Amino acid sequence: MLKQLHKLRTLLSRKDKKILVFLLIFSVFISLVETIGISLIMPFVSMAIDFTIIERNQYLNQFFELLNFESPRYFVLSFGLFLVFFYSTRGLINLIYIYSLNHFTHRKFHTIATQLFEKYMNLPYKNFVQNNSSQFTKTITIEIAHLTSLIKSILLMISEFFVTLLLYILMFYVNYKVTLILTIVFIINGLFLVKAISKKIKKLGVTRASMQTVFHEVMNRSFGNFKFIKLSDYGKKAHQDFSESSLSYANSIIKSETLQQFPRLFLEALAFGIICLIITYIVWEDEDHIASFLSVIALFVLSLYRLMPSLNRIISSYNIAVFYYKSLDITHAAMLHENEKLGNEKITFQHHITLNNVSFEYIENKPIFNDVNLQINKGEKVAFIGESGGGKSTLVDLIMGLHTPNQGNISIDNIPLCQDNIKSWRHQIGYIPQNIYLFDGTVADNIVFGRDYDEKKLINALEKANIYDFLQTQNGISTQVGEGGIVLSGGQKQRVAIARALYDNPETLVLDEATSALDSETEEKIMDEIYKLYQDKTLIVIAHRISTTKRCDKTYVLKKGRLVLSQ
């Protein structure tokens, strides 16, 4: 438990901790109001039964004299109206507290989700590709929401604890014998609820987290391979995997929510039974003076009536906390990811890119390549070919500054790439990938893609990519592309990707097998356009087909971790 609280504390800012202190003080104040509200019932009932109590009771008599009431009857009536006002005000105070609690917890969802999204976006590229993006999505959209439920549960437990404590003190003061009996009964039953029920809920929470992960992974891989599934029998297997994970997830929720209601039903039955036993005990103790015990009975009945929901909320909140504790582990672990710390130092490319004895590995002692030496002069057209999985894309990722060499260094005009200048270098590169992702939006949205919108630059990029005339026959730059660019042909998607890369007029353009999915005629046409556009700029091409590289100045073969200039 202490370990979990430490993890939670690391996720809270200094401002959050101040708000928590305020909510804690607020909860104590509400507890006092609740206790005062219950304690006022006993004198009110006593006065309503017997007006002479006003004269016999020192405190009531002082109020009676101070406020100069004409008769005890008016005093009791005024006291009753005061109680109506008091309970209305109490309700308003409770509403303000609930709003403050919800405001804090749900704003915390916004804060943590934003921080985590930023952290994921600032991951080193190597770390990103070694993780599952569906897990990232699940953590932001689901686990953080569950984490805020956990935080809210803890705050409710604290607030209801103070209500319970003060009511317990009041009941102990009125009749310690009955209160001690109640204490023993509640401790025994509380231990039963925590030990028997909460353990099961905690296990169900672990199942919930694991099944939700599978649930999202199945959806991501199925929707991402929709065409393949339509053409194969994998659809049945995908449906089975989804059904099994969904059913396990649903069962864990069904069982946990049912078990979470058990304490409430159990405690309600227990409370009503105790109330009946209290009245039975008083009748057995002194049946002739039962009326004199009515105020005490009223206080215990109201105290238990208020105490039962508090005890139920404490146990329910505890069960919710243990059910979602895994979300705290997942979110805390996600926050520990190391981010890139990039500077804003400028770097310019005027002469050459140099790789000096560069080695790189994803897994320790399993290098992709060793001691690569290479120089790319500005304006050169350089191609890399080789077997799939040979490391061509990884080598180019290193050149683009997405990876950092395990050994050796990369320099631009003899200035080594480092954390201070690598952001500047990345901004000078246009990149066209093999797998082009176009999101559901307009052509303009997909090309600008978070950068400053400039319509002249946009149209210029579309004209260079030779797709602007086609768009004019549609809806112009507002043409919808559909999810994944589904309404466009392969060549049109490729041209949109080229326009995206050309939007900022980069000095260096990288094609990572960008035309491998196209037919030879379309590929040749697009490559002719690219060579024409980039005749005075640097072009780096990764390709399978020799035809793609025939107009390059140099072609390198990457084989078994070694880079060789092709003859």
Secondary structure, DSSP 4 states (H G I P E B T S, - for coil): -HHHHHHHHHTS-HHHHHHHHHHHHHHHHHHHHHHHHHHTHHHHHHHHH-TTHHHHSHHHHHHHHHTT-SSHHHHHHHHHHHHHHHHHHHHHHHHHHHHHHHHHHHHHHHHHHHHHHHHHHTS-HHHHHTS-HHHHHHIIIIIHHHHHHHHHHHHHHHHHHHHHHHHHHHHHHH-HHHHHHHHHHHHHHHHHIIIIIIHHHHHHHHHHHHHHHHHHHHHHHHHHTHHHHHTSSHHHHHHHHHHHHHHHHHHHHHHHHHHHHHHHHHHHHHHHHHHHHHHHHHHHH-GGGGGGGHHHHHHHHHHHHHHHHHHHHHHHHHHHHHHSHHHHHHHHHHHTPPPP---------SSEEEEEEEEEEEETTEEEEEEEEEEEETT-EEEEE--TTSSHHHHHHHHTTSS--SEEEEEETTEE--TTTHHHHHTTEEEE-SS----SSBHHHHHHTTSPP-HHHHHHHHHHTT-HHHHHTTTGGG-B--GGGTTS-HHHHHHHHHHHHHTT--SEEEEESTTTTS-HHHHHHHHHHHHHHTTTSEEEEE-S-HHHHTT-SEEEEEETTEEEE--
